[in-house]
Amino acid sequence: MTSRGIKAAVFISLIAALTASAGMGDLVASFPAPGSNQHYGLAADANYLYTHHSSSVGSWPIFIIRRTSGSLVGSYRSPFYGVTPGNYNCFRGMSYEAGGYIWATNFAYDIVVKFRASDGSFISSWGTGFGTKRTYGICARNYKSGTGTLRGFNISEYYAPRRIWNFSTSGSLVSSFRGCAAADLAWDYGEKLVWAADVSDGYVYGILIHRSAHSKLVLAGTADY
């Protein structure tokens, strides 16, 4: 085994040990992201992490990172390049859909784009209808373990009134509930809730999507879906 292989094996063993003993909110592991610190959006499949780097003008790359070691696998240009007027980026949230797709939001033009996770090739897009510069985090809902059926999306509106919106798979607005200053979202198919990272207070909240505004939780709960 090469030295790189030994380091990867040690890292995997460490992650397994830490995960087994970790409680909710505990930091399990970390590694430096490629490029500088200007990253927006994070998506994951069974093997890789996908993160967008916003400072490289002209390409705005999305990096593919190996989950077990943090090593860089590859990169490609943001699918928003050439799609939004003036090629203005403002990339924000990202979420993985089973089958090899990523959904991402554009803050400048309030649109959602679907593209292939492997190479960034554009597939489709639709508008949120929020108005100017309000579309932030996104989660593709209920793709259980990367194999389940997509049932819809949750998208956060960053500015007041800071709603989190339910959208159908075709991009139609279904409903909304009160959220927080969420820069990005993640769907928890096990607990049937949305995790939201609030940049105003530094907390991560679990929010039950089928209850009223007061059902925002710090700890995971359950809800029917």
Residue frames as a rotation matrix with the C-alpha (Angstrom) as fourth column:
MET 1
0.579 0.815 0.000 0.00
0.815 -0.579 0.000 0.00
0.000 0.000 -1.000 0.00
THR 2
-0.156 -0.622 0.767 1.29
0.549 -0.700 -0.456 3.46
0.821 0.350 0.451 -0.89
SER 3
-0.878 -0.221 -0.424 1.75
0.478 -0.463 -0.747 6.21
-0.031 -0.858 0.512 1.70
ARG 4
-0.733 0.677 0.066 -1.33
-0.628 -0.711 0.318 7.94
0.262 0.191 0.946 0.31
GLY 5
-0.030 0.727 -0.685 -3.31
-0.153 0.674 0.722 4.72
0.988 0.127 0.091 0.67
ILE 6
-0.447 -0.208 -0.870 -2.12
0.768 0.409 -0.493 4.29
0.458 -0.888 -0.023 4.27
LYS 7
-0.994 0.073 -0.077 -3.17
-0.027 -0.876 -0.481 7.88
-0.102 -0.476 0.873 5.10
ALA 8
-0.415 0.897 -0.152 -6.59
-0.683 -0.197 0.703 7.31
0.601 0.396 0.695 3.55
ALA 9
-0.055 0.362 -0.931 -7.05
0.308 0.893 0.329 4.07
0.950 -0.268 -0.160 5.51
VAL 10
-0.745 -0.275 -0.608 -6.12
0.658 -0.145 -0.739 5.79
0.115 -0.950 0.289 8.76
PHE 11
-0.897 0.437 0.061 -8.51
-0.437 -0.899 0.007 8.66
0.057 -0.021 0.998 8.00
ILE 12
-0.159 0.871 -0.464 -11.38
-0.428 0.363 0.828 6.23
0.890 0.330 0.315 7.27
SER 13
-0.214 0.008 -0.977 -10.72
0.673 0.726 -0.141 4.32
0.708 -0.687 -0.161 10.52
LEU 14
-0.944 -0.176 -0.279 -10.66
0.324 -0.656 -0.682 7.57
-0.063 -0.734 0.676 12.46
ILE 15
-0.639 0.769 0.034 -13.96
-0.661 -0.571 0.486 8.71
0.393 0.288 0.873 10.96
ALA 16
-0.020 0.647 -0.762 -15.60
0.003 0.762 0.647 5.39
1.000 0.010 -0.018 11.81
ALA 17
-0.445 -0.231 -0.865 -14.39
0.805 0.319 -0.500 5.53
0.392 -0.919 0.044 15.41
LEU 18
-0.992 0.047 -0.118 -15.43
0.007 -0.906 -0.423 9.15
-0.127 -0.420 0.899 15.93
THR 19
-0.486 0.864 -0.131 -18.83
-0.587 -0.211 0.782 8.65
0.648 0.456 0.610 14.31
ALA 20
-0.171 0.405 -0.898 -19.60
0.399 0.862 0.313 5.70
0.901 -0.305 -0.309 16.56
SER 21
-0.353 -0.069 -0.933 -19.12
0.936 -0.022 -0.353 7.78
0.004 -0.997 0.072 19.72
ALA 22
-0.957 -0.098 0.275 -20.31
0.138 -0.982 0.130 11.18
0.257 0.162 0.953 18.47
GLY 23
-0.291 0.890 -0.352 -23.37
0.699 -0.054 -0.714 12.94
-0.654 -0.453 -0.606 19.78
MET 24
0.472 0.553 0.687 -25.60
0.872 -0.407 -0.271 15.37
0.130 0.727 -0.675 17.94
GLY 25
0.989 -0.081 0.127 -23.70
-0.078 -0.997 -0.028 18.55
0.129 0.017 -0.991 17.10
ASP 26
0.457 -0.882 0.116 -20.26
0.046 0.153 0.987 17.01
-0.889 -0.445 0.111 17.70
LEU 27
0.444 -0.439 -0.781 -17.58
-0.890 -0.314 -0.330 17.71
-0.101 0.842 -0.530 15.11
VAL 28
0.890 -0.066 0.451 -16.61
0.061 0.998 0.026 14.35
-0.452 0.005 0.892 13.60
ALA 29
-0.049 -0.928 0.369 -13.89
0.799 0.185 0.572 15.39
-0.600 0.323 0.732 11.15
SER 30
0.831 0.266 -0.489 -12.78
-0.072 -0.820 -0.567 18.12
-0.552 0.506 -0.663 8.78
PHE 31
-0.082 -0.883 0.463 -10.35
0.842 0.187 0.506 18.79
-0.533 0.431 0.728 5.96
PRO 32
-0.425 -0.127 -0.897 -9.41
-0.118 -0.974 0.194 21.92
-0.898 0.188 0.398 3.97
ALA 33
0.639 0.676 0.367 -11.50
0.369 0.149 -0.917 22.67
-0.675 0.721 -0.155 0.89
PRO 34
-0.129 -0.700 0.703 -9.75
0.984 -0.003 0.178 23.35
-0.122 0.714 0.689 -2.43
GLY 35
-0.001 0.071 0.997 -9.01
0.524 -0.850 0.061 26.97
0.852 0.523 -0.036 -3.29
SER 36
-0.820 -0.258 0.512 -9.62
-0.204 -0.703 -0.681 29.85
0.535 -0.663 0.523 -0.89
ASN 37
-0.882 0.455 -0.123 -12.37
0.292 0.323 -0.900 30.18
-0.370 -0.830 -0.418 1.71
GLN 38
-0.521 0.717 -0.464 -15.03
-0.741 -0.649 -0.172 31.51
-0.425 0.254 0.869 -0.68
HIS 39
-0.967 0.221 -0.125 -17.23
0.142 0.880 0.453 28.44
0.210 0.421 -0.883 -0.94
TYR 40
-0.381 0.917 0.117 -21.00
-0.876 -0.317 -0.363 28.36
-0.296 -0.241 0.924 -1.39
GLY 41
0.543 0.744 -0.389 -23.14
-0.823 0.563 -0.073 25.23
0.165 0.360 0.918 -1.40
LEU 42
-0.679 -0.681 0.275 -22.36
-0.713 0.701 -0.024 21.63
-0.177 -0.212 -0.961 -0.50
ALA 43
0.546 0.799 -0.253 -23.88
-0.833 0.549 -0.063 18.45
0.089 0.245 0.965 -1.90
ALA 44
-0.501 -0.727 0.469 -22.97
-0.777 0.617 0.126 14.80
-0.381 -0.301 -0.874 -1.37
ASP 45
0.485 0.549 -0.680 -23.53
-0.676 0.729 0.106 11.35
0.554 0.409 0.725 -2.83
ALA 46
0.998 -0.019 -0.056 -22.26
0.049 0.798 0.601 8.02
0.033 -0.603 0.797 -1.51
ASN 47
0.429 -0.901 0.059 -18.66
0.903 0.427 -0.056 8.68
0.025 0.078 0.997 -2.56
TYR 48
-0.511 -0.695 0.507 -18.07
0.755 -0.645 -0.123 12.37
0.412 0.319 0.853 -3.19
LEU 49
0.107 0.453 -0.885 -18.69
0.620 -0.726 -0.297 15.88
-0.777 -0.517 -0.359 -1.92
TYR 50
-0.088 -0.063 0.994 -19.45
0.903 -0.426 0.053 18.70
0.421 0.902 0.094 -4.34
THR 51
0.245 0.125 -0.961 -18.67
0.676 -0.733 0.077 22.30
-0.695 -0.669 -0.264 -3.39
HIS 52
0.625 0.075 0.777 -18.70
0.699 -0.497 -0.514 25.53
0.347 0.865 -0.363 -5.35
HIS 53
-0.206 -0.775 -0.597 -15.84
0.837 -0.456 0.303 28.03
-0.507 -0.437 0.743 -5.29
SER 54
0.652 0.755 0.072 -17.00
0.697 -0.559 -0.448 31.58
-0.298 0.342 -0.891 -5.98
SER 55
0.483 -0.469 -0.739 -13.82
-0.059 -0.860 0.507 33.61
-0.874 -0.201 -0.443 -6.37
SER 56
-0.549 -0.726 0.415 -12.41
0.357 0.246 0.901 32.22
-0.756 0.642 0.124 -9.63
VAL 57
0.188 0.664 -0.724 -13.98
-0.386 -0.628 -0.676 34.72
-0.903 0.406 0.138 -12.03
GLY 58
-0.163 -0.167 -0.972 -14.63
-0.986 0.004 0.164 33.28
-0.024 0.986 -0.166 -15.48
SER 59
-0.590 -0.045 -0.806 -15.06
-0.271 0.952 0.145 29.68
0.761 0.304 -0.574 -14.37
TRP 60
-0.070 0.549 0.833 -16.55
-0.991 -0.131 0.003 29.54
0.111 -0.826 0.553 -10.83
PRO 61
-0.524 -0.240 -0.817 -15.55
-0.440 0.898 0.019 25.89
0.729 0.370 -0.576 -10.49
ILE 62
0.682 0.589 0.433 -17.38
-0.722 0.446 0.530 23.12
0.119 -0.674 0.729 -8.70
PHE 63
-0.435 -0.900 -0.010 -14.92
-0.857 0.418 -0.301 20.81
0.275 -0.122 -0.954 -6.97
ILE 64
0.694 0.510 -0.509 -15.45
-0.334 0.854 0.400 17.06
0.638 -0.107 0.762 -6.59
ILE 65
-0.234 -0.754 0.614 -13.89
-0.909 -0.056 -0.414 15.85
0.346 -0.654 -0.672 -3.33
ARG 66
-0.260 0.081 -0.962 -13.49
0.080 0.995 0.062 12.31
0.962 -0.060 -0.265 -2.04
ARG 67
0.597 0.655 0.462 -15.55
-0.378 -0.279 0.883 11.97
0.707 -0.702 0.081 1.15
THR 68
0.876 -0.191 -0.443 -13.20
0.432 0.717 0.547 9.61
0.213 -0.670 0.711 2.94
SER 69
0.071 -0.974 -0.217 -9.98
0.988 0.039 0.150 11.58
-0.137 -0.225 0.965 2.53
GLY 70
0.557 0.187 -0.809 -10.78
0.199 -0.976 -0.089 15.09
-0.806 -0.111 -0.581 1.31
SER 71
-0.549 -0.822 0.152 -8.63
0.323 -0.042 0.945 14.59
-0.771 0.568 0.289 -1.77
LEU 72
-0.018 0.489 -0.872 -9.56
-0.669 -0.654 -0.353 16.52
-0.743 0.577 0.339 -4.90
VAL 73
-0.023 0.112 0.993 -10.95
0.469 0.879 -0.089 14.27
-0.883 0.464 -0.072 -7.64
GLY 74
-0.535 -0.123 0.836 -11.76
0.835 -0.232 0.500 16.86
0.133 0.965 0.226 -10.28
SER 75
-0.374 0.450 -0.811 -13.60
0.200 -0.815 -0.544 20.09
-0.906 -0.366 0.214 -11.09
TYR 76
-0.412 0.261 0.873 -15.75
0.900 -0.034 0.435 21.71
0.143 0.965 -0.221 -13.75
ARG 77
-0.956 0.016 0.292 -17.18
0.000 -0.999 0.053 25.14
0.292 0.050 0.955 -14.53
SER 78
-0.648 0.757 -0.077 -20.38
0.003 -0.099 -0.995 26.27
-0.761 -0.646 0.062 -12.84
PRO 79
-0.475 0.541 0.694 -23.48
0.875 0.373 0.308 25.52
-0.093 0.754 -0.651 -14.95
PHE 80
0.494 0.641 -0.587 -24.68
0.574 -0.748 -0.334 29.07
-0.653 -0.172 -0.737 -14.20
TYR 81
-0.416 -0.696 -0.585 -21.93
-0.125 -0.594 0.795 30.38
-0.901 0.404 0.160 -16.46
GLY 82
-0.994 0.029 -0.101 -23.64
-0.101 0.016 0.995 31.20
0.031 0.999 -0.013 -19.74
VAL 83
-0.419 0.899 -0.131 -27.15
0.841 0.438 0.318 30.60
0.343 0.023 -0.939 -18.35
THR 84
0.314 0.504 -0.805 -27.70
0.791 -0.608 -0.072 33.71
-0.526 -0.614 -0.589 -16.25
PRO 85
0.868 0.070 0.492 -27.65
0.386 -0.718 -0.579 37.16
0.313 0.692 -0.650 -17.93
GLY 86
0.627 -0.695 0.352 -24.19
-0.636 -0.718 -0.282 38.64
0.449 -0.047 -0.893 -18.08
ASN 87
0.159 -0.533 -0.831 -22.80
0.192 0.842 -0.504 35.35
0.968 -0.080 0.236 -16.73
TYR 88
-0.205 -0.178 0.962 -23.29
-0.811 -0.520 -0.269 36.77
0.548 -0.835 -0.038 -13.23
ASN 89
-0.635 -0.221 -0.740 -22.78
-0.028 0.964 -0.264 33.90
0.772 -0.147 -0.619 -10.86
CYS 90
-0.365 0.442 0.819 -24.14
-0.910 -0.354 -0.214 34.33
0.196 -0.824 0.532 -7.30
PHE 91
-0.162 0.171 -0.972 -24.16
-0.059 0.981 0.183 30.57
0.985 0.087 -0.149 -6.77
ARG 92
-0.097 0.160 0.982 -25.73
-0.956 -0.289 -0.048 29.63
0.276 -0.944 0.181 -3.41
GLY 93
0.142 0.217 0.966 -27.29
-0.728 0.684 -0.047 26.31
-0.671 -0.696 0.255 -2.34
MET 94
-0.422 -0.256 -0.870 -26.64
-0.782 0.588 0.206 22.80
0.458 0.768 -0.448 -3.68
SER 95
0.041 0.417 0.908 -28.38
-0.731 0.632 -0.257 19.45
-0.681 -0.654 0.331 -3.22
TYR 96
-0.868 -0.439 -0.231 -27.86
-0.485 0.653 0.582 15.98
-0.105 0.618 -0.779 -4.69
GLU 97
0.329 0.944 0.014 -30.61
-0.887 0.314 -0.337 13.96
-0.323 0.098 0.941 -6.37
ALA 98
-0.016 -0.279 0.960 -30.35
-0.070 0.958 0.277 10.19
-0.997 -0.063 -0.035 -6.82
GLY 99
0.749 0.231 0.621 -29.26
0.536 0.342 -0.772 9.24
-0.391 0.911 0.132 -10.32
GLY 100
-0.179 -0.964 0.198 -26.29
0.951 -0.118 0.285 11.59
-0.251 0.240 0.938 -10.52
TYR 101
0.137 0.307 0.942 -27.85
0.601 -0.782 0.167 15.06
0.787 0.543 -0.292 -10.52
ILE 102
-0.622 -0.270 -0.735 -27.30
0.746 -0.490 -0.451 18.27
-0.238 -0.829 0.506 -8.57
TRP 103
0.467 0.749 0.469 -29.79
0.748 -0.618 0.242 21.07
0.471 0.238 -0.849 -8.03
ALA 104
-0.538 -0.701 -0.468 -28.39
0.834 -0.525 -0.172 24.54
-0.125 -0.483 0.867 -7.31
THR 105
0.599 0.776 -0.196 -29.78
0.760 -0.629 -0.167 28.01
-0.253 -0.049 -0.966 -6.64
ASN 106
-0.435 -0.662 0.611 -28.76
0.785 -0.611 -0.103 31.36
0.441 0.435 0.785 -8.08
PHE 107
-0.194 0.288 -0.938 -29.15
0.816 -0.484 -0.317 34.34
-0.545 -0.827 -0.141 -5.76
ALA 108
-0.837 -0.241 -0.491 -28.80
0.009 -0.903 0.429 37.06
-0.547 0.355 0.759 -8.39
TYR 109
-0.734 0.537 -0.416 -31.61
-0.595 -0.212 0.775 35.85
0.328 0.816 0.476 -10.66
ASP 110
-0.306 0.663 0.684 -33.68
-0.753 0.271 -0.599 33.66
-0.582 -0.698 0.416 -8.29
ILE 111
0.407 0.375 -0.833 -33.48
-0.816 0.559 -0.147 30.55
0.410 0.740 0.534 -10.42
VAL 112
0.288 -0.267 0.920 -32.89
-0.492 0.783 0.381 26.84
-0.822 -0.562 0.094 -9.79
VAL 113
0.192 -0.332 -0.924 -30.72
-0.950 0.172 -0.259 24.79
0.244 0.928 -0.282 -12.15
LYS 114
0.749 -0.004 0.663 -30.38
-0.205 0.950 0.237 21.02
-0.630 -0.314 0.711 -12.54
PHE 115
0.377 -0.678 -0.631 -27.09
-0.883 -0.058 -0.466 19.64
0.280 0.733 -0.620 -13.87
ARG 116
0.752 -0.163 -0.639 -25.11
0.115 0.986 -0.117 16.41
0.649 0.015 0.760 -14.00
ALA 117
0.907 -0.394 0.146 -22.93
-0.224 -0.161 0.961 15.84
-0.355 -0.905 -0.234 -10.94
SER 118
0.502 -0.743 0.442 -20.18
0.682 0.655 0.327 14.18
-0.532 0.137 0.835 -12.98
ASP 119
-0.395 -0.706 0.588 -19.42
0.918 -0.281 0.280 16.99
-0.032 0.651 0.759 -15.44
GLY 120
-0.572 0.180 -0.800 -21.72
0.233 -0.900 -0.369 19.98
-0.787 -0.397 0.472 -14.74
SER 121
-0.933 0.224 0.282 -23.67
0.258 -0.130 0.957 19.68
0.251 0.966 0.064 -17.99
PHE 122
-0.742 0.670 -0.003 -26.87
-0.592 -0.657 -0.466 21.75
-0.315 -0.344 0.885 -17.90
ILE 123
-0.829 0.528 0.185 -30.21
0.556 0.813 0.172 19.90
-0.059 0.245 -0.968 -17.89
SER 124
0.053 0.909 0.413 -33.00
0.711 -0.325 0.623 22.32
0.701 0.261 -0.664 -16.96
SER 125
-0.934 -0.301 -0.191 -33.95
0.346 -0.637 -0.689 25.37
0.086 -0.710 0.699 -14.89
TRP 126
0.120 0.966 0.230 -36.94
0.715 -0.244 0.655 27.20
0.688 0.086 -0.720 -13.41
GLY 127
-0.529 -0.277 0.802 -37.57
-0.158 -0.897 -0.413 30.39
0.834 -0.345 0.430 -11.44
THR 128
-0.752 0.218 -0.622 -38.63
0.651 0.388 -0.652 30.57
0.100 -0.895 -0.434 -7.80
GLY 129
0.059 0.809 0.585 -40.72
0.543 -0.518 0.661 33.71
0.838 0.278 -0.470 -8.19
PHE 130
0.109 -0.068 -0.992 -39.36
0.986 -0.121 0.117 35.19
-0.128 -0.990 0.054 -4.95
GLY 131
0.998 0.064 0.027 -38.29
0.067 -0.989 -0.135 38.49
0.018 0.136 -0.990 -6.46
THR 132
0.537 -0.839 0.086 -34.83
-0.290 -0.279 -0.915 40.01
0.792 0.467 -0.393 -6.65
LYS 133
-0.360 -0.933 -0.008 -32.00
-0.338 0.139 -0.931 38.34
0.870 -0.332 -0.365 -4.73
ARG 134
0.151 0.471 0.869 -33.88
-0.987 0.028 0.156 36.14
0.049 -0.882 0.469 -2.25
THR 135
0.887 0.255 -0.385 -33.22
-0.298 0.953 -0.056 32.53
0.353 0.165 0.921 -3.33
TYR 136
0.097 -0.891 0.443 -30.63
-0.995 -0.098 0.021 30.85
0.025 -0.442 -0.896 -1.12
GLY 137
-0.688 -0.489 0.536 -30.43
-0.572 0.820 0.016 27.29
-0.448 -0.296 -0.844 0.22
ILE 138
0.188 0.733 -0.654 -32.00
-0.922 0.361 0.139 24.22
0.338 0.577 0.743 -1.38
CYS 139
-0.663 -0.357 0.657 -32.57
-0.501 0.865 -0.035 20.58
-0.556 -0.353 -0.753 -0.48
ALA 140
-0.359 0.503 -0.786 -33.93
-0.653 0.467 0.597 17.87
0.667 0.727 0.161 -2.76
ARG 141
-0.200 0.373 0.906 -36.40
-0.964 0.088 -0.249 16.08
-0.172 -0.924 0.342 -0.50
ASN 142
0.375 0.451 0.810 -36.62
-0.587 0.792 -0.169 12.40
-0.717 -0.412 0.562 0.29
TYR 143
0.441 -0.304 -0.844 -34.11
-0.751 0.389 -0.533 10.65
0.491 0.870 -0.057 -1.97
LYS 144
0.815 -0.030 0.579 -33.50
-0.496 0.479 0.724 7.94
-0.299 -0.877 0.376 0.67
SER 145
0.296 -0.825 0.481 -29.87
0.033 0.512 0.858 6.78
-0.955 -0.238 0.179 0.68
GLY 146
-0.496 -0.549 -0.673 -29.40
-0.586 -0.360 0.726 7.99
-0.640 0.755 -0.143 -2.89
THR 147
-0.982 0.115 0.151 -31.93
0.185 0.754 0.630 5.52
-0.041 0.646 -0.762 -4.28
GLY 148
-0.323 0.933 -0.156 -35.39
0.641 0.094 -0.762 6.88
-0.696 -0.346 -0.629 -3.39
THR 149
-0.024 0.459 0.888 -37.84
0.945 -0.279 0.170 8.90
0.325 0.844 -0.427 -5.46
LEU 150
-0.954 -0.295 0.046 -37.57
0.278 -0.933 -0.228 12.69
0.111 -0.205 0.972 -5.49
ARG 151
-0.124 0.970 -0.208 -40.70
0.992 0.119 -0.038 14.18
-0.012 -0.211 -0.977 -3.91
GLY 152
0.825 0.423 0.376 -39.97
0.449 -0.893 0.019 17.88
0.344 0.153 -0.926 -4.03
PHE 153
-0.278 -0.932 0.232 -37.72
0.607 -0.357 -0.710 20.66
0.745 -0.057 0.665 -2.81
ASN 154
0.691 0.321 -0.648 -37.33
0.679 -0.595 0.429 23.04
-0.248 -0.736 -0.630 0.07
ILE 155
-0.106 -0.686 0.720 -35.78
0.736 -0.541 -0.407 26.43
0.668 0.487 0.562 -0.74
SER 156
0.040 0.051 -0.998 -34.87
0.910 -0.414 0.015 29.11
-0.412 -0.909 -0.063 1.79
GLU 157
0.540 0.152 0.828 -35.56
0.471 -0.870 -0.147 32.81
0.698 0.469 -0.541 1.40
TYR 158
-0.310 -0.854 -0.417 -32.60
0.809 -0.006 -0.588 34.50
0.499 -0.520 0.693 3.08
TYR 159
-0.927 -0.052 0.371 -34.10
-0.079 -0.941 -0.328 37.93
0.366 -0.333 0.869 3.81
ALA 160
-0.710 0.704 -0.005 -37.18
-0.017 -0.023 -1.000 38.76
-0.704 -0.710 0.028 5.88
PRO 161
0.432 0.500 0.750 -39.71
-0.888 0.090 0.451 37.25
0.158 -0.861 0.483 6.26
ARG 162
-0.561 -0.821 0.108 -37.23
-0.827 0.551 -0.109 34.32
0.030 -0.151 -0.988 5.94
ARG 163
0.547 0.791 0.273 -39.67
-0.739 0.610 -0.286 31.66
-0.393 -0.045 0.919 4.80
ILE 164
-0.770 -0.586 0.253 -38.72
-0.360 0.726 0.585 28.13
-0.527 0.359 -0.770 3.73
TRP 165
0.042 0.816 -0.576 -40.76
-0.948 -0.150 -0.282 27.13
-0.316 0.558 0.767 0.72
ASN 166
-0.219 0.023 0.976 -42.00
0.094 0.996 -0.002 23.74
-0.971 0.091 -0.220 -0.46
PHE 167
-0.139 0.135 -0.981 -41.79
-0.941 -0.325 0.089 23.23
-0.307 0.936 0.172 -4.22
SER 168
0.801 0.410 0.436 -43.00
-0.213 0.876 -0.434 20.32
-0.560 0.255 0.789 -6.34
THR 169
0.025 -0.818 0.574 -40.59
0.506 0.506 0.698 18.38
-0.862 0.273 0.427 -8.55
SER 170
0.179 0.105 0.978 -41.71
0.973 -0.168 -0.160 20.52
0.148 0.980 -0.132 -11.51
GLY 171
-0.792 -0.595 0.138 -40.94
0.557 -0.796 -0.237 23.79
0.250 -0.111 0.962 -9.70
SER 172
0.016 0.873 0.488 -44.47
0.147 -0.484 0.862 24.74
0.989 0.058 -0.136 -8.63
LEU 173
-0.781 -0.247 0.573 -44.86
-0.456 -0.402 -0.794 26.49
0.427 -0.881 0.202 -5.29
VAL 174
-0.271 0.661 -0.700 -46.84
0.445 0.730 0.518 24.31
0.854 -0.171 -0.492 -2.83
SER 175
0.841 0.500 -0.205 -46.57
0.387 -0.292 0.875 25.93
0.377 -0.815 -0.439 0.62
SER 176
-0.118 -0.911 0.395 -44.19
-0.012 -0.397 -0.918 27.63
0.993 -0.113 0.036 3.05
PHE 177
0.748 0.276 -0.603 -43.31
0.596 0.121 0.794 27.87
0.292 -0.954 -0.074 6.74
ARG 178
0.864 -0.431 0.260 -41.23
-0.484 -0.852 0.197 30.21
0.137 -0.296 -0.945 8.87
GLY 179
0.632 -0.712 -0.305 -37.53
0.546 0.689 -0.476 29.44
0.549 0.135 0.825 8.72
CYS 180
0.595 -0.556 -0.580 -34.35
0.379 -0.443 0.813 31.28
-0.709 -0.703 -0.053 9.68
ALA 181
0.570 -0.479 -0.667 -31.42
-0.739 -0.655 -0.160 33.05
-0.360 0.584 -0.727 7.99
ALA 182
0.522 -0.271 0.809 -30.52
0.143 0.962 0.231 29.80
-0.841 -0.005 0.541 6.25
ALA 183
-0.091 -0.658 -0.748 -27.56
-0.810 -0.388 0.440 29.94
-0.579 0.646 -0.497 3.88
ASP 184
-0.531 -0.006 -0.848 -28.20
-0.638 0.661 0.395 26.34
0.558 0.751 -0.354 2.84
LEU 185
0.302 0.763 0.571 -30.48
-0.934 0.356 0.019 23.39
-0.188 -0.539 0.821 3.67
ALA 186
-0.810 -0.439 -0.388 -30.20
-0.508 0.856 0.093 19.61
0.291 0.273 -0.917 3.97
TRP 187
0.265 0.956 -0.123 -33.01
-0.815 0.290 0.501 17.04
0.515 -0.032 0.857 3.94
ASP 188
-0.752 -0.407 0.518 -33.02
-0.640 0.639 -0.427 14.39
-0.157 -0.653 -0.741 6.69
TYR 189
-0.235 0.708 -0.666 -35.03
-0.618 0.420 0.664 11.52
0.750 0.568 0.339 5.21
GLY 190
-0.627 -0.050 -0.777 -34.74
0.422 0.817 -0.392 9.48
0.655 -0.574 -0.492 8.43
GLU 191
-0.721 0.307 -0.621 -36.30
0.542 -0.309 -0.782 12.13
-0.432 -0.900 0.056 10.68
LYS 192
-0.007 0.726 0.687 -38.37
0.964 -0.177 0.196 13.78
0.264 0.664 -0.699 7.94
LEU 193
0.718 0.197 -0.667 -37.10
0.425 -0.883 0.197 17.26
-0.550 -0.425 -0.718 8.64
VAL 194
0.657 -0.503 0.561 -35.05
0.361 -0.444 -0.820 20.02
0.662 0.741 -0.110 7.09
TRP 195
0.254 -0.672 -0.695 -31.71
0.860 -0.171 0.480 21.00
-0.442 -0.720 0.535 8.64
ALA 196
0.744 0.044 0.666 -30.93
0.411 -0.816 -0.406 24.70
0.526 0.577 -0.625 8.24
ALA 197
-0.198 -0.879 -0.435 -27.66
0.979 -0.161 -0.121 26.50
0.036 -0.450 0.893 8.99
ASP 198
0.829 0.558 0.034 -28.55
0.548 -0.824 0.142 29.92
0.107 -0.099 -0.989 10.43
VAL 199
-0.070 -0.935 0.347 -25.78
0.777 -0.269 -0.570 32.41
0.626 0.229 0.745 9.66
SER 200
0.217 0.207 0.954 -27.24
-0.219 -0.942 0.254 35.03
0.951 -0.264 -0.159 12.02
ASP 201
0.623 0.080 0.778 -26.83
-0.775 -0.078 0.628 33.06
0.111 -0.994 0.014 15.27
GLY 202
-0.370 -0.918 -0.145 -24.46
-0.897 0.394 -0.200 30.20
0.241 0.056 -0.969 14.40
TYR 203
-0.271 0.339 0.901 -26.96
-0.499 0.751 -0.433 27.41
-0.823 -0.567 -0.034 15.16
VAL 204
-0.879 0.166 -0.446 -28.08
-0.311 0.509 0.802 24.48
0.361 0.844 -0.396 13.02
TYR 205
-0.394 0.835 0.384 -31.83
-0.754 -0.054 -0.655 23.93
-0.526 -0.547 0.651 13.31
GLY 206
-0.943 0.292 0.161 -34.00
0.333 0.830 0.447 20.92
-0.003 0.475 -0.880 12.54
ILE 207
-0.622 0.747 -0.236 -37.37
-0.674 -0.664 -0.323 22.08
-0.398 -0.042 0.916 11.22
LEU 208
-0.539 0.555 0.634 -40.43
0.466 0.823 -0.324 19.87
-0.702 0.121 -0.702 10.83
ILE 209
-1.000 -0.025 -0.012 -41.87
0.004 -0.552 0.834 20.75
-0.027 0.834 0.552 7.43
HIS 210
-0.425 0.905 -0.020 -45.53
0.347 0.183 0.920 19.89
0.836 0.384 -0.392 8.14
ARG 211
0.073 0.455 -0.888 -46.03
0.995 -0.087 0.037 21.87
-0.061 -0.886 -0.459 11.33
SER 212
0.896 0.350 0.274 -46.50
0.370 -0.929 -0.023 25.53
0.246 0.122 -0.961 12.16
ALA 213
0.446 -0.767 0.461 -43.75
-0.198 -0.587 -0.785 28.09
0.873 0.259 -0.414 12.67
HIS 214
0.430 -0.277 0.859 -43.21
-0.897 -0.238 0.372 27.30
0.101 -0.931 -0.351 16.35
SER 215
0.963 -0.004 0.270 -42.06
-0.049 0.981 0.186 23.75
-0.266 -0.192 0.945 15.58
LYS 216
0.491 -0.866 -0.098 -38.46
-0.408 -0.129 -0.904 24.78
0.770 0.483 -0.417 14.89
LEU 217
0.993 -0.109 -0.055 -36.17
0.111 0.617 0.779 22.41
-0.051 -0.780 0.624 16.80
VAL 218
0.273 -0.962 0.019 -32.56
-0.961 -0.271 0.063 22.33
-0.056 -0.036 -0.998 17.87
LEU 219
-0.629 -0.404 0.664 -32.72
-0.412 0.898 0.156 18.54
-0.659 -0.176 -0.731 18.22
ALA 220
-0.869 0.268 -0.417 -34.08
-0.310 0.361 0.880 16.13
0.386 0.893 -0.230 15.65
GLY 221
-0.343 0.831 0.439 -37.76
-0.599 0.167 -0.783 15.24
-0.724 -0.531 0.441 15.82
THR 222
-0.826 0.136 0.546 -40.15
0.432 0.775 0.461 13.20
-0.361 0.617 -0.699 13.74
ALA 223
-0.279 0.792 -0.543 -42.96
-0.651 -0.572 -0.499 14.02
-0.706 0.214 0.675 11.35
ASP 224
0.140 0.418 0.898 -45.18
0.423 0.795 -0.436 12.06
-0.895 0.440 -0.066 8.99
TYR 225
-0.304 -0.193 -0.933 -44.54
-0.702 -0.617 0.357 12.38
-0.644 0.763 0.052 5.28
